Amino acid sequence: MSKDRKEDMWSLALKLARSGDYGGWRQIEKELESHGFSAARRWLDEREHDRLDRLCVEVRRSRANA
Protein backbone atom coordinates (compact mmCIF):
# COMPACT_ATOMS: atom_id res chain seq x y z
CA MET A 1 0.00 0.00 0.00
CA SER A 2 1.38 3.40 -0.94
CA LYS A 3 2.02 6.04 1.69
CA ASP A 4 -0.84 8.18 0.31
CA ARG A 5 -3.24 5.25 0.36
CA LYS A 6 -2.29 4.39 3.94
CA GLU A 7 -2.82 8.04 4.94
CA ASP A 8 -6.26 7.96 3.29
CA MET A 9 -7.10 4.76 5.16
CA TRP A 10 -5.97 6.19 8.50
CA SER A 11 -7.89 9.41 7.87
CA LEU A 12 -11.06 7.43 7.22
CA ALA A 13 -10.41 5.24 10.29
CA LEU A 14 -10.18 8.34 12.50
CA LYS A 15 -13.31 9.82 10.93
CA LEU A 16 -15.21 6.59 11.61
CA ALA A 17 -13.97 6.47 15.21
CA ARG A 18 -15.00 10.08 15.79
CA SER A 19 -18.46 9.42 14.38
CA GLY A 20 -19.42 7.47 17.49
CA ASP A 21 -21.07 4.78 15.37
CA TYR A 22 -18.41 2.13 15.97
CA GLY A 23 -17.54 0.19 19.10
CA GLY A 24 -13.88 -0.31 18.34
CA TRP A 25 -11.15 -1.05 15.86
CA ARG A 26 -12.59 -4.37 14.67
CA GLN A 27 -15.77 -2.74 13.43
CA ILE A 28 -13.77 0.09 11.88
CA GLU A 29 -11.47 -2.39 10.18
CA LYS A 30 -14.46 -4.11 8.57
CA GLU A 31 -15.80 -0.76 7.39
CA LEU A 32 -12.40 0.14 5.93
CA GLU A 33 -12.39 -3.12 4.03
CA SER A 34 -15.85 -2.37 2.66
CA HIS A 35 -14.42 0.93 1.37
CA GLY A 36 -11.75 -0.93 -0.60
CA PHE A 37 -8.93 -0.93 1.93
CA SER A 38 -8.39 -4.67 1.68
CA ALA A 39 -5.03 -4.51 3.43
CA ALA A 40 -6.39 -2.78 6.53
CA ARG A 41 -5.56 -5.77 8.73
CA ARG A 42 -1.93 -5.66 7.71
CA TRP A 43 -1.51 -1.91 8.08
CA LEU A 44 -3.29 -1.20 11.36
CA ASP A 45 -0.99 -2.22 14.17
CA GLU A 46 -1.70 -2.74 17.86
CA ARG A 47 -0.85 0.85 18.78
CA GLU A 48 -3.33 2.12 16.17
CA HIS A 49 -5.94 -0.36 17.41
CA ASP A 50 -5.58 1.08 20.90
CA ARG A 51 -5.86 4.64 19.59
CA LEU A 52 -9.04 3.86 17.66
CA ASP A 53 -10.56 2.06 20.65
CA ARG A 54 -9.81 5.03 22.92
CA LEU A 55 -11.36 7.44 20.44
CA CYS A 56 -14.51 5.33 20.17
CA VAL A 57 -14.85 5.20 23.97
CA GLU A 58 -14.25 8.94 24.35
CA VAL A 59 -16.88 9.82 21.76
CA ARG A 60 -19.43 7.48 23.31
CA ARG A 61 -18.75 8.92 26.79
CA SER A 62 -19.13 12.48 25.56
CA ARG A 63 -22.43 11.60 23.89
CA ALA A 64 -23.68 9.91 27.07
CA ASN A 65 -22.74 12.97 29.15
CA ALA A 66 -24.25 15.49 26.73
Beta strands, then each sheet from edge to edge (+ up, - down):
end
